[in-house]
Amino acid sequence: MHQKEITVIGAGIAGIATAYYLCVQYGCENIVLIDRDQPMSFTTSKSGENYRDYWPTECMASFSSASISLV
């Protein structure tokens, strides 16, 4: 089967996770990450691009705790 090259714009947590799961779940091998900055170099406290186990809503706190336990 012919593999296509996949380009993911953005090398933040969402872009890196997208590339990772394309590899793991779908066996994609030709993935290019494009970002103007270094991977994971830009993050804010308002985004999900950070590691924390505190969220103001029970739903997000539960989801975050469950995700952390998978690592």
mmCIF file of the N, C-alpha and C atoms, coordinates in Angstrom:
data_MODEL
# 
_entry.id   MODEL 
# 
loop_
_atom_site.group_PDB 
_atom_site.id 
_atom_site.type_symbol 
_atom_site.label_atom_id 
_atom_site.label_alt_id 
_atom_site.label_comp_id 
_atom_site.label_asym_id 
_atom_site.label_entity_id 
_atom_site.label_seq_id 
_atom_site.pdbx_PDB_ins_code 
_atom_site.Cartn_x 
_atom_site.Cartn_y 
_atom_site.Cartn_z 
_atom_site.occupancy 
_atom_site.B_iso_or_equiv 
_atom_site.pdbx_formal_charge 
_atom_site.auth_seq_id 
_atom_site.auth_comp_id 
_atom_site.auth_asym_id 
_atom_site.auth_atom_id 
_atom_site.pdbx_PDB_model_num 
ATOM 1   N N  . MET A 1 1  ? 0.836   -1.174 0.000  1.00 0.00 ? 1  MET A N  1 
ATOM 2   C CA . MET A 1 1  ? 0.000   0.000  0.000  1.00 0.00 ? 1  MET A CA 1 
ATOM 3   C C  . MET A 1 1  ? 0.887   1.246  0.000  1.00 0.00 ? 1  MET A C  1 
ATOM 4   N N  . HIS A 1 2  ? 0.541   2.232  -0.804 1.00 0.00 ? 2  HIS A N  1 
ATOM 5   C CA . HIS A 1 2  ? 1.319   3.461  -0.911 1.00 0.00 ? 2  HIS A CA 1 
ATOM 6   C C  . HIS A 1 2  ? 1.003   4.383  0.264  1.00 0.00 ? 2  HIS A C  1 
ATOM 7   N N  . GLN A 1 3  ? 2.044   4.790  0.990  1.00 0.00 ? 3  GLN A N  1 
ATOM 8   C CA . GLN A 1 3  ? 1.874   5.714  2.118  1.00 0.00 ? 3  GLN A CA 1 
ATOM 9   C C  . GLN A 1 3  ? 1.963   7.148  1.629  1.00 0.00 ? 3  GLN A C  1 
ATOM 10  N N  . LYS A 1 4  ? 1.110   7.999  2.116  1.00 0.00 ? 4  LYS A N  1 
ATOM 11  C CA . LYS A 1 4  ? 1.159   9.419  1.809  1.00 0.00 ? 4  LYS A CA 1 
ATOM 12  C C  . LYS A 1 4  ? 1.909   10.147 2.912  1.00 0.00 ? 4  LYS A C  1 
ATOM 13  N N  . GLU A 1 5  ? 2.540   11.241 2.542  1.00 0.00 ? 5  GLU A N  1 
ATOM 14  C CA . GLU A 1 5  ? 3.187   12.068 3.549  1.00 0.00 ? 5  GLU A CA 1 
ATOM 15  C C  . GLU A 1 5  ? 2.134   12.945 4.203  1.00 0.00 ? 5  GLU A C  1 
ATOM 16  N N  . ILE A 1 6  ? 2.168   13.035 5.524  1.00 0.00 ? 6  ILE A N  1 
ATOM 17  C CA . ILE A 1 6  ? 1.202   13.819 6.286  1.00 0.00 ? 6  ILE A CA 1 
ATOM 18  C C  . ILE A 1 6  ? 1.943   14.977 6.927  1.00 0.00 ? 6  ILE A C  1 
ATOM 19  N N  . THR A 1 7  ? 1.364   16.167 6.829  1.00 0.00 ? 7  THR A N  1 
ATOM 20  C CA . THR A 1 7  ? 1.945   17.343 7.455  1.00 0.00 ? 7  THR A CA 1 
ATOM 21  C C  . THR A 1 7  ? 1.025   17.816 8.575  1.00 0.00 ? 7  THR A C  1 
ATOM 22  N N  . VAL A 1 8  ? 1.593   17.984 9.763  1.00 0.00 ? 8  VAL A N  1 
ATOM 23  C CA . VAL A 1 8  ? 0.860   18.496 10.911 1.00 0.00 ? 8  VAL A CA 1 
ATOM 24  C C  . VAL A 1 8  ? 1.422   19.894 11.189 1.00 0.00 ? 8  VAL A C  1 
ATOM 25  N N  . ILE A 1 9  ? 0.543   20.889 11.159 1.00 0.00 ? 9  ILE A N  1 
ATOM 26  C CA . ILE A 1 9  ? 0.964   22.263 11.414 1.00 0.00 ? 9  ILE A CA 1 
ATOM 27  C C  . ILE A 1 9  ? 0.841   22.531 12.910 1.00 0.00 ? 9  ILE A C  1 
ATOM 28  N N  . GLY A 1 10 ? 1.955   22.806 13.550 1.00 0.00 ? 10 GLY A N  1 
ATOM 29  C CA . GLY A 1 10 ? 1.978   23.075 14.979 1.00 0.00 ? 10 GLY A CA 1 
ATOM 30  C C  . GLY A 1 10 ? 2.659   21.943 15.727 1.00 0.00 ? 10 GLY A C  1 
ATOM 31  N N  . ALA A 1 11 ? 3.703   22.274 16.482 1.00 0.00 ? 11 ALA A N  1 
ATOM 32  C CA . ALA A 1 11 ? 4.444   21.277 17.248 1.00 0.00 ? 11 ALA A CA 1 
ATOM 33  C C  . ALA A 1 11 ? 4.245   21.483 18.742 1.00 0.00 ? 11 ALA A C  1 
ATOM 34  N N  . GLY A 1 12 ? 3.037   21.921 19.099 1.00 0.00 ? 12 GLY A N  1 
ATOM 35  C CA . GLY A 1 12 ? 2.658   21.981 20.505 1.00 0.00 ? 12 GLY A CA 1 
ATOM 36  C C  . GLY A 1 12 ? 2.134   20.609 20.916 1.00 0.00 ? 12 GLY A C  1 
ATOM 37  N N  . ILE A 1 13 ? 1.534   20.543 22.060 1.00 0.00 ? 13 ILE A N  1 
ATOM 38  C CA . ILE A 1 13 ? 1.057   19.254 22.563 1.00 0.00 ? 13 ILE A CA 1 
ATOM 39  C C  . ILE A 1 13 ? 0.016   18.637 21.631 1.00 0.00 ? 13 ILE A C  1 
ATOM 40  N N  . ALA A 1 14 ? -0.859  19.450 21.044 1.00 0.00 ? 14 ALA A N  1 
ATOM 41  C CA . ALA A 1 14 ? -1.888  18.912 20.151 1.00 0.00 ? 14 ALA A CA 1 
ATOM 42  C C  . ALA A 1 14 ? -1.278  18.368 18.861 1.00 0.00 ? 14 ALA A C  1 
ATOM 43  N N  . GLY A 1 15 ? -0.329  19.095 18.282 1.00 0.00 ? 15 GLY A N  1 
ATOM 44  C CA . GLY A 1 15 ? 0.311   18.626 17.059 1.00 0.00 ? 15 GLY A CA 1 
ATOM 45  C C  . GLY A 1 15 ? 1.140   17.380 17.277 1.00 0.00 ? 15 GLY A C  1 
ATOM 46  N N  . ILE A 1 16 ? 1.906   17.365 18.363 1.00 0.00 ? 16 ILE A N  1 
ATOM 47  C CA . ILE A 1 16 ? 2.735   16.196 18.672 1.00 0.00 ? 16 ILE A CA 1 
ATOM 48  C C  . ILE A 1 16 ? 1.857   14.987 18.973 1.00 0.00 ? 16 ILE A C  1 
ATOM 49  N N  . ALA A 1 17 ? 0.792   15.189 19.732 1.00 0.00 ? 17 ALA A N  1 
ATOM 50  C CA . ALA A 1 17 ? -0.123  14.081 20.041 1.00 0.00 ? 17 ALA A CA 1 
ATOM 51  C C  . ALA A 1 17 ? -0.798  13.563 18.774 1.00 0.00 ? 17 ALA A C  1 
ATOM 52  N N  . THR A 1 18 ? -1.179  14.461 17.883 1.00 0.00 ? 18 THR A N  1 
ATOM 53  C CA . THR A 1 18 ? -1.789  14.055 16.622 1.00 0.00 ? 18 THR A CA 1 
ATOM 54  C C  . THR A 1 18 ? -0.827  13.184 15.814 1.00 0.00 ? 18 THR A C  1 
ATOM 55  N N  . ALA A 1 19 ? 0.410   13.637 15.693 1.00 0.00 ? 19 ALA A N  1 
ATOM 56  C CA . ALA A 1 19 ? 1.410   12.869 14.959 1.00 0.00 ? 19 ALA A CA 1 
ATOM 57  C C  . ALA A 1 19 ? 1.643   11.507 15.619 1.00 0.00 ? 19 ALA A C  1 
ATOM 58  N N  . TYR A 1 20 ? 1.734   11.486 16.919 1.00 0.00 ? 20 TYR A N  1 
ATOM 59  C CA . TYR A 1 20 ? 1.950   10.240 17.653 1.00 0.00 ? 20 TYR A CA 1 
ATOM 60  C C  . TYR A 1 20 ? 0.825   9.238  17.403 1.00 0.00 ? 20 TYR A C  1 
ATOM 61  N N  . TYR A 1 21 ? -0.401  9.685  17.547 1.00 0.00 ? 21 TYR A N  1 
ATOM 62  C CA . TYR A 1 21 ? -1.522  8.762  17.364 1.00 0.00 ? 21 TYR A CA 1 
ATOM 63  C C  . TYR A 1 21 ? -1.727  8.351  15.915 1.00 0.00 ? 21 TYR A C  1 
ATOM 64  N N  . LEU A 1 22 ? -1.347  9.190  14.965 1.00 0.00 ? 22 LEU A N  1 
ATOM 65  C CA . LEU A 1 22 ? -1.371  8.764  13.563 1.00 0.00 ? 22 LEU A CA 1 
ATOM 66  C C  . LEU A 1 22 ? -0.387  7.615  13.351 1.00 0.00 ? 22 LEU A C  1 
ATOM 67  N N  . CYS A 1 23 ? 0.758   7.695  14.024 1.00 0.00 ? 23 CYS A N  1 
ATOM 68  C CA . CYS A 1 23 ? 1.742   6.610  13.945 1.00 0.00 ? 23 CYS A CA 1 
ATOM 69  C C  . CYS A 1 23 ? 1.245   5.346  14.628 1.00 0.00 ? 23 CYS A C  1 
ATOM 70  N N  . VAL A 1 24 ? 0.817   5.510  15.877 1.00 0.00 ? 24 VAL A N  1 
ATOM 71  C CA . VAL A 1 24 ? 0.437   4.348  16.695 1.00 0.00 ? 24 VAL A CA 1 
ATOM 72  C C  . VAL A 1 24 ? -0.865  3.706  16.221 1.00 0.00 ? 24 VAL A C  1 
ATOM 73  N N  . GLN A 1 25 ? -1.890  4.502  16.001 1.00 0.00 ? 25 GLN A N  1 
ATOM 74  C CA . GLN A 1 25 ? -3.210  3.964  15.671 1.00 0.00 ? 25 GLN A CA 1 
ATOM 75  C C  . GLN A 1 25 ? -3.350  3.560  14.204 1.00 0.00 ? 25 GLN A C  1 
ATOM 76  N N  . TYR A 1 26 ? -2.665  4.291  13.315 1.00 0.00 ? 26 TYR A N  1 
ATOM 77  C CA . TYR A 1 26 ? -2.873  4.058  11.882 1.00 0.00 ? 26 TYR A CA 1 
ATOM 78  C C  . TYR A 1 26 ? -1.616  3.631  11.142 1.00 0.00 ? 26 TYR A C  1 
ATOM 79  N N  . GLY A 1 27 ? -0.512  3.510  11.836 1.00 0.00 ? 27 GLY A N  1 
ATOM 80  C CA . GLY A 1 27 ? 0.719   3.042  11.219 1.00 0.00 ? 27 GLY A CA 1 
ATOM 81  C C  . GLY A 1 27 ? 1.344   4.030  10.250 1.00 0.00 ? 27 GLY A C  1 
ATOM 82  N N  . CYS A 1 28 ? 0.989   5.285  10.333 1.00 0.00 ? 28 CYS A N  1 
ATOM 83  C CA . CYS A 1 28 ? 1.554   6.302  9.440  1.00 0.00 ? 28 CYS A CA 1 
ATOM 84  C C  . CYS A 1 28 ? 3.030   6.497  9.785  1.00 0.00 ? 28 CYS A C  1 
ATOM 85  N N  . GLU A 1 29 ? 3.856   6.581  8.766  1.00 0.00 ? 29 GLU A N  1 
ATOM 86  C CA . GLU A 1 29 ? 5.290   6.735  8.992  1.00 0.00 ? 29 GLU A CA 1 
ATOM 87  C C  . GLU A 1 29 ? 5.852   8.028  8.439  1.00 0.00 ? 29 GLU A C  1 
ATOM 88  N N  . ASN A 1 30 ? 5.224   8.604  7.453  1.00 0.00 ? 30 ASN A N  1 
ATOM 89  C CA . ASN A 1 30 ? 5.742   9.809  6.800  1.00 0.00 ? 30 ASN A CA 1 
ATOM 90  C C  . ASN A 1 30 ? 5.015   11.043 7.312  1.00 0.00 ? 30 ASN A C  1 
ATOM 91  N N  . ILE A 1 31 ? 5.367   11.470 8.526  1.00 0.00 ? 31 ILE A N  1 
ATOM 92  C CA . ILE A 1 31 ? 4.712   12.616 9.149  1.00 0.00 ? 31 ILE A CA 1 
ATOM 93  C C  . ILE A 1 31 ? 5.738   13.717 9.370  1.00 0.00 ? 31 ILE A C  1 
ATOM 94  N N  . VAL A 1 32 ? 5.367   14.928 8.961  1.00 0.00 ? 32 VAL A N  1 
ATOM 95  C CA . VAL A 1 32 ? 6.230   16.090 9.132  1.00 0.00 ? 32 VAL A CA 1 
ATOM 96  C C  . VAL A 1 32 ? 5.516   17.074 10.056 1.00 0.00 ? 32 VAL A C  1 
ATOM 97  N N  . LEU A 1 33 ? 6.212   17.508 11.112 1.00 0.00 ? 33 LEU A N  1 
ATOM 98  C CA . LEU A 1 33 ? 5.693   18.543 12.011 1.00 0.00 ? 33 LEU A CA 1 
ATOM 99  C C  . LEU A 1 33 ? 6.298   19.880 11.593 1.00 0.00 ? 33 LEU A C  1 
ATOM 100 N N  . ILE A 1 34 ? 5.444   20.887 11.429 1.00 0.00 ? 34 ILE A N  1 
ATOM 101 C CA . ILE A 1 34 ? 5.920   22.222 11.051 1.00 0.00 ? 34 ILE A CA 1 
ATOM 102 C C  . ILE A 1 34 ? 5.491   23.217 12.115 1.00 0.00 ? 34 ILE A C  1 
ATOM 103 N N  . ASP A 1 35 ? 6.452   24.005 12.598 1.00 0.00 ? 35 ASP A N  1 
ATOM 104 C CA . ASP A 1 35 ? 6.162   25.048 13.571 1.00 0.00 ? 35 ASP A CA 1 
ATOM 105 C C  . ASP A 1 35 ? 7.214   26.126 13.427 1.00 0.00 ? 35 ASP A C  1 
ATOM 106 N N  . ARG A 1 36 ? 6.864   27.360 13.681 1.00 0.00 ? 36 ARG A N  1 
ATOM 107 C CA . ARG A 1 36 ? 7.844   28.446 13.563 1.00 0.00 ? 36 ARG A CA 1 
ATOM 108 C C  . ARG A 1 36 ? 8.820   28.443 14.734 1.00 0.00 ? 36 ARG A C  1 
ATOM 109 N N  . ASP A 1 37 ? 8.447   27.803 15.846 1.00 0.00 ? 37 ASP A N  1 
ATOM 110 C CA . ASP A 1 37 ? 9.292   27.752 17.040 1.00 0.00 ? 37 ASP A CA 1 
ATOM 111 C C  . ASP A 1 37 ? 9.695   26.313 17.338 1.00 0.00 ? 37 ASP A C  1 
ATOM 112 N N  . GLN A 1 38 ? 10.510  26.146 18.360 1.00 0.00 ? 38 GLN A N  1 
ATOM 113 C CA . GLN A 1 38 ? 10.895  24.812 18.811 1.00 0.00 ? 38 GLN A CA 1 
ATOM 114 C C  . GLN A 1 38 ? 9.664   24.064 19.318 1.00 0.00 ? 38 GLN A C  1 
ATOM 115 N N  . PRO A 1 39 ? 9.626   22.740 19.172 1.00 0.00 ? 39 PRO A N  1 
ATOM 116 C CA . PRO A 1 39 ? 8.483   21.969 19.697 1.00 0.00 ? 39 PRO A CA 1 
ATOM 117 C C  . PRO A 1 39 ? 8.275   22.243 21.182 1.00 0.00 ? 39 PRO A C  1 
ATOM 118 N N  . MET A 1 40 ? 7.020   22.413 21.564 1.00 0.00 ? 40 MET A N  1 
ATOM 119 C CA . MET A 1 40 ? 6.605   22.612 22.953 1.00 0.00 ? 40 MET A CA 1 
ATOM 120 C C  . MET A 1 40 ? 7.214   23.859 23.588 1.00 0.00 ? 40 MET A C  1 
ATOM 121 N N  . SER A 1 41 ? 7.571   24.862 22.773 1.00 0.00 ? 41 SER A N  1 
ATOM 122 C CA . SER A 1 41 ? 8.230   26.035 23.338 1.00 0.00 ? 41 SER A CA 1 
ATOM 123 C C  . SER A 1 41 ? 7.263   27.145 23.721 1.00 0.00 ? 41 SER A C  1 
ATOM 124 N N  . PHE A 1 42 ? 6.020   27.054 23.310 1.00 0.00 ? 42 PHE A N  1 
ATOM 125 C CA . PHE A 1 42 ? 5.066   28.103 23.632 1.00 0.00 ? 42 PHE A CA 1 
ATOM 126 C C  . PHE A 1 42 ? 3.875   27.483 24.350 1.00 0.00 ? 42 PHE A C  1 
ATOM 127 N N  . THR A 1 43 ? 3.612   27.971 25.539 1.00 0.00 ? 43 THR A N  1 
ATOM 128 C CA . THR A 1 43 ? 2.470   27.461 26.290 1.00 0.00 ? 43 THR A CA 1 
ATOM 129 C C  . THR A 1 43 ? 1.933   28.584 27.171 1.00 0.00 ? 43 THR A C  1 
ATOM 130 N N  . THR A 1 44 ? 0.667   28.498 27.480 1.00 0.00 ? 44 THR A N  1 
ATOM 131 C CA . THR A 1 44 ? 0.060   29.492 28.362 1.00 0.00 ? 44 THR A CA 1 
ATOM 132 C C  . THR A 1 44 ? -0.730  28.778 29.442 1.00 0.00 ? 44 THR A C  1 
ATOM 133 N N  . SER A 1 45 ? -1.038  29.484 30.478 1.00 0.00 ? 45 SER A N  1 
ATOM 134 C CA . SER A 1 45 ? -1.845  28.899 31.551 1.00 0.00 ? 45 SER A CA 1 
ATOM 135 C C  . SER A 1 45 ? -3.300  28.747 31.135 1.00 0.00 ? 45 SER A C  1 
ATOM 136 N N  . LYS A 1 46 ? -3.688  29.346 30.020 1.00 0.00 ? 46 LYS A N  1 
ATOM 137 C CA . LYS A 1 46 ? -5.069  29.259 29.553 1.00 0.00 ? 46 LYS A CA 1 
ATOM 138 C C  . LYS A 1 46 ? -5.299  28.099 28.591 1.00 0.00 ? 46 LYS A C  1 
ATOM 139 N N  . SER A 1 47 ? -4.251  27.413 28.193 1.00 0.00 ? 47 SER A N  1 
ATOM 140 C CA . SER A 1 47 ? -4.401  26.324 27.241 1.00 0.00 ? 47 SER A CA 1 
ATOM 141 C C  . SER A 1 47 ? -4.219  24.979 27.932 1.00 0.00 ? 47 SER A C  1 
ATOM 142 N N  . GLY A 1 48 ? -4.436  23.932 27.205 1.00 0.00 ? 48 GLY A N  1 
ATOM 143 C CA . GLY A 1 48 ? -4.213  22.586 27.725 1.00 0.00 ? 48 GLY A CA 1 
ATOM 144 C C  . GLY A 1 48 ? -2.811  22.103 27.463 1.00 0.00 ? 48 GLY A C  1 
ATOM 145 N N  . GLU A 1 49 ? -1.909  23.004 27.046 1.00 0.00 ? 49 GLU A N  1 
ATOM 146 C CA . GLU A 1 49 ? -0.542  22.634 26.700 1.00 0.00 ? 49 GLU A CA 1 
ATOM 147 C C  . GLU A 1 49 ? 0.377   22.630 27.921 1.00 0.00 ? 49 GLU A C  1 
ATOM 148 N N  . ASN A 1 50 ? -0.145  22.281 29.036 1.00 0.00 ? 50 ASN A N  1 
ATOM 149 C CA . ASN A 1 50 ? 0.672   22.267 30.234 1.00 0.00 ? 50 ASN A CA 1 
ATOM 150 C C  . ASN A 1 50 ? 0.287   21.050 31.069 1.00 0.00 ? 50 ASN A C  1 
ATOM 151 N N  . TYR A 1 51 ? 1.141   20.707 31.976 1.00 0.00 ? 51 TYR A N  1 
ATOM 152 C CA . TYR A 1 51 ? 0.891   19.565 32.844 1.00 0.00 ? 51 TYR A CA 1 
ATOM 153 C C  . TYR A 1 51 ? 0.355   20.065 34.169 1.00 0.00 ? 51 TYR A C  1 
ATOM 154 N N  . ARG A 1 52 ? -0.835  19.654 34.484 1.00 0.00 ? 52 ARG A N  1 
ATOM 155 C CA . ARG A 1 52 ? -1.384  20.015 35.787 1.00 0.00 ? 52 ARG A CA 1 
ATOM 156 C C  . ARG A 1 52 ? -2.479  19.025 36.149 1.00 0.00 ? 52 ARG A C  1 
ATOM 157 N N  . ASP A 1 53 ? -2.735  18.905 37.407 1.00 0.00 ? 53 ASP A N  1 
ATOM 158 C CA . ASP A 1 53 ? -3.796  18.022 37.886 1.00 0.00 ? 53 ASP A CA 1 
ATOM 159 C C  . ASP A 1 53 ? -4.822  18.821 38.681 1.00 0.00 ? 53 ASP A C  1 
ATOM 160 N N  . TYR A 1 54 ? -4.983  20.076 38.315 1.00 0.00 ? 54 TYR A N  1 
ATOM 161 C CA . TYR A 1 54 ? -6.017  20.894 38.929 1.00 0.00 ? 54 TYR A CA 1 
ATOM 162 C C  . TYR A 1 54 ? -6.859  21.511 37.827 1.00 0.00 ? 54 TYR A C  1 
ATOM 163 N N  . TRP A 1 55 ? -8.159  21.381 37.950 1.00 0.00 ? 55 TRP A N  1 
ATOM 164 C CA . TRP A 1 55 ? -9.101  22.005 37.025 1.00 0.00 ? 55 TRP A CA 1 
ATOM 165 C C  . TRP A 1 55 ? -10.281 22.499 37.849 1.00 0.00 ? 55 TRP A C  1 
ATOM 166 N N  . PRO A 1 56 ? -10.894 23.587 37.478 1.00 0.00 ? 56 PRO A N  1 
ATOM 167 C CA . PRO A 1 56 ? -11.995 24.131 38.263 1.00 0.00 ? 56 PRO A CA 1 
ATOM 168 C C  . PRO A 1 56 ? -13.296 23.328 38.166 1.00 0.00 ? 56 PRO A C  1 
ATOM 169 N N  . THR A 1 57 ? -13.388 22.433 37.191 1.00 0.00 ? 57 THR A N  1 
ATOM 170 C CA . THR A 1 57 ? -14.611 21.625 37.082 1.00 0.00 ? 57 THR A CA 1 
ATOM 171 C C  . THR A 1 57 ? -14.301 20.166 37.393 1.00 0.00 ? 57 THR A C  1 
ATOM 172 N N  . GLU A 1 58 ? -15.228 19.482 37.995 1.00 0.00 ? 58 GLU A N  1 
ATOM 173 C CA . GLU A 1 58 ? -15.044 18.082 38.373 1.00 0.00 ? 58 GLU A CA 1 
ATOM 174 C C  . GLU A 1 58 ? -14.785 17.204 37.157 1.00 0.00 ? 58 GLU A C  1 
ATOM 175 N N  . CYS A 1 59 ? -15.467 17.496 36.063 1.00 0.00 ? 59 CYS A N  1 
ATOM 176 C CA . CYS A 1 59 ? -15.300 16.705 34.842 1.00 0.00 ? 59 CYS A CA 1 
ATOM 177 C C  . CYS A 1 59 ? -13.849 16.739 34.355 1.00 0.00 ? 59 CYS A C  1 
ATOM 178 N N  . MET A 1 60 ? -13.276 17.935 34.256 1.00 0.00 ? 60 MET A N  1 
ATOM 179 C CA . MET A 1 60 ? -11.900 18.055 33.777 1.00 0.00 ? 60 MET A CA 1 
ATOM 180 C C  . MET A 1 60 ? -10.897 17.513 34.791 1.00 0.00 ? 60 MET A C  1 
ATOM 181 N N  . ALA A 1 61 ? -11.153 17.701 36.074 1.00 0.00 ? 61 ALA A N  1 
ATOM 182 C CA . ALA A 1 61 ? -10.260 17.168 37.105 1.00 0.00 ? 61 ALA A CA 1 
ATOM 183 C C  . ALA A 1 61 ? -10.226 15.649 37.037 1.00 0.00 ? 61 ALA A C  1 
ATOM 184 N N  . SER A 1 62 ? -11.373 15.035 36.868 1.00 0.00 ? 62 SER A N  1 
ATOM 185 C CA . SER A 1 62 ? -11.465 13.574 36.772 1.00 0.00 ? 62 SER A CA 1 
ATOM 186 C C  . SER A 1 62 ? -10.757 13.069 35.519 1.00 0.00 ? 62 SER A C  1 
ATOM 187 N N  . PHE A 1 63 ? -10.993 13.745 34.387 1.00 0.00 ? 63 PHE A N  1 
ATOM 188 C CA . PHE A 1 63 ? -10.369 13.367 33.132 1.00 0.00 ? 63 PHE A CA 1 
ATOM 189 C C  . PHE A 1 63 ? -8.844  13.485 33.219 1.00 0.00 ? 63 PHE A C  1 
ATOM 190 N N  . SER A 1 64 ? -8.355  14.575 33.797 1.00 0.00 ? 64 SER A N  1 
ATOM 191 C CA . SER A 1 64 ? -6.925  14.803 33.919 1.00 0.00 ? 64 SER A CA 1 
ATOM 192 C C  . SER A 1 64 ? -6.283  13.746 34.826 1.00 0.00 ? 64 SER A C  1 
ATOM 193 N N  . SER A 1 65 ? -6.889  13.469 35.955 1.00 0.00 ? 65 SER A N  1 
ATOM 194 C CA . SER A 1 65 ? -6.346  12.472 36.883 1.00 0.00 ? 65 SER A CA 1 
ATOM 195 C C  . SER A 1 65 ? -6.294  11.091 36.248 1.00 0.00 ? 65 SER A C  1 
ATOM 196 N N  . ALA A 1 66 ? -7.341  10.735 35.517 1.00 0.00 ? 66 ALA A N  1 
ATOM 197 C CA . ALA A 1 66 ? -7.375  9.441  34.841 1.00 0.00 ? 66 ALA A CA 1 
ATOM 198 C C  . ALA A 1 66 ? -6.285  9.364  33.769 1.00 0.00 ? 66 ALA A C  1 
ATOM 199 N N  . SER A 1 67 ? -6.057  10.444 33.057 1.00 0.00 ? 67 SER A N  1 
ATOM 200 C CA . SER A 1 67 ? -5.026  10.477 32.017 1.00 0.00 ? 67 SER A CA 1 
ATOM 201 C C  . SER A 1 67 ? -3.638  10.333 32.618 1.00 0.00 ? 67 SER A C  1 
ATOM 202 N N  . ILE A 1 68 ? -3.402  11.018 33.720 1.00 0.00 ? 68 ILE A N  1 
ATOM 203 C CA . ILE A 1 68 ? -2.083  10.968 34.360 1.00 0.00 ? 68 ILE A CA 1 
ATOM 204 C C  . ILE A 1 68 ? -1.776  9.553  34.838 1.00 0.00 ? 68 ILE A C  1 
ATOM 205 N N  . SER A 1 69 ? -2.778  8.853  35.322 1.00 0.00 ? 69 SER A N  1 
ATOM 206 C CA . SER A 1 69 ? -2.548  7.491  35.810 1.00 0.00 ? 69 SER A CA 1 
ATOM 207 C C  . SER A 1 69 ? -2.199  6.513  34.688 1.00 0.00 ? 69 SER A C  1 
ATOM 208 N N  . LEU A 1 70 ? -2.450  6.871  33.440 1.00 0.00 ? 70 LEU A N  1 
ATOM 209 C CA . LEU A 1 70 ? -2.108  6.009  32.306 1.00 0.00 ? 70 LEU A CA 1 
ATOM 210 C C  . LEU A 1 70 ? -0.641  6.071  31.944 1.00 0.00 ? 70 LEU A C  1 
ATOM 211 N N  . VAL A 1 71 ? 0.055   7.102  32.409 1.00 0.00 ? 71 VAL A N  1 
ATOM 212 C CA . VAL A 1 71 ? 1.459   7.298  32.014 1.00 0.00 ? 71 VAL A CA 1 
ATOM 213 C C  . VAL A 1 71 ? 2.365   6.373  32.772 1.00 0.00 ? 71 VAL A C  1 
# 
